[in-house]
Amino acid sequence: MSDPAGGSGYDALLLLSFGGPEGPEDVRPFLDNVTRGRGVPPERLDEVAEHYLHFGGVSPINALNTAMIDRIEAELAARGIDLPVYFGNRNWHPMVEDTVAAMARDGVRRALVLATSAWAGFSGCGQYQDDIARARAAAGRDAPELVRLRQFHDHPLLIAAFADAVRAARTELGDDHARVRLVFTAHSIPVAADAAAGPPQTGGRLYSRQVRETAALVAAAAGWDDHHDVVWQSRSGPPQVPWLEPDVCDHIAGLDAGVDAVLVCPIGFVSDHLEVIWDLDTEARDAARARGLGFARAGTPGTDPRMAQMVVDLVTEEFESAAPLRSGTEPQFGRTIDGARCAPGCCAAAARSPDAGAAPTSS
């Protein structure tokens, strides 16, 4: 296959994501894929399955990723970059193994990979490296070289998209709510896994540090002068294993009496999926209602045109070996080849205990 991207050395882009069921019959097979080898009790899977079935057994994540790909293709075309975009998932169709095999049949020899996670750590980085390595191994000797694009937690366009979503959600609350608390939320992970995220010389805890930096950047860009909070959601696993806290619902329940509404921004998620529409739109909203608080939830940026612009920025950075376009200062990693690990500690294998991934999670 000739290089369609103007001599860049790359001939495709792969969007790699988590996946989600697209009907009731998909739910348990999907959850089995997510939790395989982790010893999750069947009753826990039954509980999570009910959450999916509440929405007809459909997660919005695949449709949103497809819409994101449409925007990325349009942005590539607008910049004169002829680069076909492929789509693969870790846990549901299209499975990344099938996609990489199709890329090999199409003659792709070297491709960039965008993982739909902005973060350091095993769940946000290392697991995607494993996906890349597994898919290449399944494709055999004709597998394309796959180069992972870097983490992007502080890219200015991501910050701008989230900031506009915060402003729009504040408008939804109206003038009746004068004392609104802005609460950023990301997926909780075990405290030990967070401690292992990031090279030791940087102090570890890079996942939570990146989340906090993104939240601060978005709050500032949104012109939010009041206090904001960073909390966590969607934890699971044995109760004796410490996870990042506070939980978003517990936090809402404990807000001080001077607050009359809560605005939740799912800063840790690129697109809506079950852990947004259930954990936030359902459970967090109920927690706010129980306190008599107004509630609004900022949208995720996946289908915002700036997300596609950001992706193509990352692509052109790789083409040109350009300096990363960033708004923050926390370390970033993720640019790896064929499933190789990042800098020591970014996606430490030590975080791969059964407790580190005992619940279905998404990006």
C-alpha positions in Angstrom: 0.0 0.0 0.0 1.4 3.4 -0.9 1.7 6.1 1.7 -1.5 8.2 1.4 -0.5 10.8 3.9 1.9 12.8 1.9 5.2 11.0 2.7 4.6 10.9 6.5 5.4 7.2 6.6 1.9 6.3 7.9 -1.0 4.8 5.8 -3.9 4.6 8.3 -5.2 5.8 11.7 -6.9 3.3 14.1 -9.3 4.6 16.7 -9.1 2.2 19.6 -11.8 2.2 22.3 -13.5 0.2 25.0 -16.6 -0.9 23.3 -20.2 -1.4 24.5 -23.2 -3.6 23.9 -25.7 -2.7 21.2 -28.6 -4.8 22.3 -29.9 -6.8 25.3 -28.4 -10.0 23.9 -25.0 -8.4 23.9 -24.9 -7.4 27.6 -23.7 -10.5 29.3 -21.2 -11.5 26.6 -19.8 -8.0 26.7 -19.5 -8.0 30.5 -17.8 -11.4 30.3 -15.2 -9.9 27.9 -14.6 -6.9 30.2 -14.1 -9.0 33.4 -12.5 -12.2 31.9 -9.8 -13.5 34.3 -10.7 -11.1 37.1 -12.8 -13.3 39.3 -15.8 -10.9 39.4 -18.7 -12.7 41.1 -21.7 -13.5 38.8 -24.0 -11.5 41.1 -21.9 -8.4 40.5 -22.3 -8.9 36.7 -26.0 -9.4 37.1 -26.2 -6.0 38.9 -24.2 -4.2 36.2 -26.3 -6.0 33.5 -29.4 -4.5 35.0 -27.9 -1.0 34.5 -27.4 -1.7 30.8 -30.9 -3.2 30.4 -32.4 -0.1 31.9 -31.3 1.6 28.7 -32.4 -1.2 26.4 -29.0 -3.0 26.6 -27.4 -0.3 24.5 -24.4 1.7 25.4 -24.0 5.0 23.4 -20.3 4.6 23.1 -20.1 2.8 19.8 -22.4 5.2 18.0 -20.5 8.2 19.5 -17.2 6.8 18.4 -18.6 6.3 14.9 -19.7 9.9 14.9 -16.3 11.0 16.1 -14.6 9.0 13.3 -16.9 10.8 10.7 -15.7 14.1 12.1 -12.0 13.0 12.1 -12.3 11.9 8.5 -13.8 15.3 7.6 -11.0 17.1 9.4 -8.3 15.0 7.8 -9.9 15.8 4.4 -10.1 19.5 5.2 -6.4 19.5 5.9 -5.5 17.6 2.8 -4.5 14.4 4.6 -5.5 11.2 2.9 -5.5 8.8 5.8 -8.1 6.1 6.1 -9.6 5.7 9.6 -10.3 2.3 11.2 -12.3 1.5 14.3 -11.5 -1.3 16.8 -12.6 -2.1 20.4 -11.2 -4.0 23.3 -14.4 -5.6 24.5 -17.1 -5.5 21.8 -17.5 -5.5 18.0 -15.7 -4.3 16.0 -13.0 -6.1 18.0 -9.5 -4.7 17.6 -8.1 -8.1 16.6 -10.5 -8.2 13.7 -9.8 -4.6 12.7 -6.0 -5.1 12.7 -6.4 -8.2 10.6 -8.5 -6.2 8.1 -5.9 -3.5 8.1 -3.3 -6.1 7.2 -5.5 -7.5 4.4 -5.9 -3.9 3.1 -2.1 -3.6 2.8 -1.7 -1.2 5.8 2.0 -1.4 6.9 2.3 1.4 9.4 -0.6 3.1 11.3 -1.1 5.6 14.1 -3.4 4.6 17.0 -5.6 7.0 19.0 -6.7 5.4 22.2 -9.9 7.1 23.6 -8.3 7.8 27.0 -6.3 10.9 27.9 -4.7 9.4 31.0 -1.6 7.7 32.4 -1.8 4.5 34.4 -2.6 0.9 33.5 -6.4 1.3 32.8 -5.9 4.5 30.8 -2.7 3.6 29.0 -1.1 0.2 29.7 -4.3 -1.8 28.8 -4.4 -0.1 25.4 -0.8 -1.1 24.8 -1.8 -4.7 25.6 -4.6 -4.4 23.1 -2.2 -3.2 20.4 0.2 -6.1 21.1 -2.5 -8.7 21.2 -4.1 -7.5 18.0 -0.8 -7.6 16.2 0.0 -11.1 17.5 -3.4 -12.3 16.2 -2.8 -10.8 12.8 0.5 -12.6 12.4 3.5 -11.7 10.3 1.6 -9.3 8.1 0.4 -7.2 11.0 1.0 -3.5 10.5 3.3 -1.6 12.8 1.1 0.4 15.2 2.3 3.6 16.8 0.3 4.9 19.7 -0.4 8.6 19.8 0.5 10.5 23.0 -1.8 11.2 26.0 -3.8 14.4 25.6 -5.2 15.3 29.0 -4.3 19.0 28.7 -4.6 19.7 24.9 -6.0 23.2 24.5 -8.9 22.0 22.3 -10.0 19.4 24.8 -9.9 22.0 27.5 -11.9 24.5 25.4 -14.6 21.8 24.6 -15.0 20.9 28.2 -15.1 24.5 29.3 -17.9 25.3 26.8 -19.8 22.2 28.1 -19.5 23.6 31.6 -20.8 27.0 30.6 -23.7 25.4 28.7 -24.6 23.2 31.8 -24.5 26.3 34.0 -27.0 28.0 31.7 -29.4 25.0 32.1 -29.6 25.7 35.8 -30.8 29.2 35.2 -30.8 32.2 37.5 -32.8 30.4 40.2 -29.6 28.7 41.3 -27.1 31.3 42.6 -24.8 29.0 44.6 -23.7 26.2 42.3 -20.8 23.8 43.1 -18.8 22.7 40.1 -17.8 19.0 40.6 -15.4 17.2 38.2 -15.5 13.5 38.2 -13.4 10.7 36.8 -13.3 6.9 37.1 -11.9 5.8 40.4 -9.1 3.3 40.5 -7.4 1.5 43.5 -5.2 3.8 45.5 -2.3 1.4 44.9 -2.8 1.6 41.1 -2.8 5.4 41.3 0.4 5.3 43.3 2.0 3.2 40.6 1.0 5.6 37.8 3.9 7.6 36.8 7.7 7.2 36.9 8.9 7.1 40.5 11.1 10.2 40.1 7.9 12.2 39.4 6.2 11.0 42.6 3.7 8.5 41.1 0.0 9.2 41.2 0.2 10.6 37.7 -3.4 9.6 36.8 -5.0 11.6 39.6 -2.6 14.5 39.1 -3.5 14.7 35.4 -7.2 14.6 36.3 -6.8 17.4 38.8 -4.8 19.5 36.3 -7.4 19.1 33.6 -10.2 20.0 36.0 -8.3 23.2 37.1 -7.6 24.1 33.4 -11.3 23.6 32.5 -12.6 25.6 35.5 -10.3 28.5 34.6 -11.2 28.4 30.9 -14.9 28.4 31.8 -14.4 31.5 33.9 -15.4 29.6 37.1 -14.3 31.8 39.9 -15.8 29.8 42.7 -14.5 26.7 44.3 -14.5 23.4 42.3 -14.1 19.8 43.5 -12.5 16.7 42.0 -14.2 13.5 42.9 -14.4 9.9 41.7 -17.1 7.5 40.4 -17.8 3.9 39.4 -15.6 2.1 41.9 -16.0 -1.6 42.5 -14.0 -4.5 43.9 -13.7 -5.8 47.4 -14.6 -3.1 50.0 -11.4 -3.7 51.9 -9.4 -2.4 48.9 -8.9 1.4 49.1 -10.0 3.3 45.9 -9.7 7.0 45.1 -12.3 8.9 47.1 -14.7 10.7 47.6 -17.4 9.0 45.5 -19.4 11.5 43.6 -22.7 10.6 45.2 -21.2 10.7 48.7 -19.8 14.1 47.9 -23.1 15.5 46.7 -24.8 14.1 49.8 -22.3 16.0 52.0 -22.2 19.4 50.3 -22.6 22.3 52.7 -25.9 24.0 53.2 -25.0 27.1 51.3 -25.0 25.2 48.0 -28.3 25.1 46.0 -27.2 23.2 42.9 -24.5 21.0 41.6 -22.9 21.0 38.2 -21.1 17.7 37.4 -18.5 17.6 34.6 -17.4 14.1 33.7 -13.8 15.2 33.0 -12.5 11.7 32.9 -14.6 10.6 29.9 -14.3 11.4 26.2 -17.8 10.1 25.3 -21.0 9.2 27.1 -21.4 5.5 28.0 -23.0 3.6 30.8 -20.8 5.0 33.6 -21.9 8.5 32.5 -25.6 7.9 31.8 -26.1 5.6 34.9 -23.6 6.7 37.5 -24.1 10.4 36.8 -27.4 11.0 35.0 -29.2 8.5 37.2 -27.5 8.0 40.5 -25.8 11.4 41.0 -28.9 13.2 39.9 -30.9 11.2 42.4 -28.3 12.1 45.1 -28.8 15.8 44.3 -32.6 15.4 44.3 -32.4 13.8 47.8 -30.6 16.9 49.0 -33.0 19.2 47.3 -30.3 20.5 45.0 -30.6 21.5 41.4 -28.5 19.3 39.0 -26.9 19.7 35.6 -24.4 17.5 33.9 -21.9 18.9 31.4 -21.6 17.0 28.1 -18.6 15.0 27.0 -16.6 16.3 24.0 -16.4 13.2 21.8 -18.5 14.6 18.9 -17.5 18.2 19.4 -15.7 19.3 16.2 -12.7 20.4 18.4 -12.2 16.8 19.4 -11.6 15.8 15.8 -9.4 18.9 15.3 -7.4 17.7 18.4 -7.0 14.2 17.0 -5.7 15.6 13.7 -3.3 17.9 15.6 -1.9 14.8 17.3 -1.5 13.1 14.0 0.3 16.1 12.4 2.5 16.3 15.5 3.7 12.8 14.8 4.1 13.5 11.0 6.3 16.5 11.8 8.0 15.4 15.0 6.6 18.7 16.4 6.5 19.8 20.0 3.3 18.8 21.8 0.6 21.5 22.0 -0.2 21.6 25.7 -1.8 23.8 28.4 -0.5 22.0 31.5 2.8 20.9 33.0 2.1 17.4 34.4 4.2 14.7 32.6 2.6 12.9 29.6 3.5 9.6 27.9 1.8 7.2 25.5 3.8 7.5 22.3 4.8 3.8 22.0 5.3 1.4 19.2 3.7 -2.1 18.7 2.5 -2.3 22.3 5.8 -1.3 24.0 5.5 0.2 27.4 5.7 3.9 28.1 8.3 5.5 30.4 8.8 3.4 33.5 5.9 3.5 35.8 3.3 5.2 33.5 1.4 2.0 33.0 3.0 -0.2 35.6 2.2 -3.9 35.5 2.0 -3.7 39.3 -1.4 -2.0 38.9 -2.7 -5.2 37.2 -4.0 -6.9 40.3 -7.5 -8.4 40.1 -8.7 -5.6 42.4 -7.3 -3.0 39.9 -9.9 -3.8 37.3 -12.7 -5.7 39.0 -15.5 -3.6 37.5 -16.5 -2.8 33.9 -14.8 0.5 33.0 -14.9 2.7 29.9 -13.0 5.5 28.3 
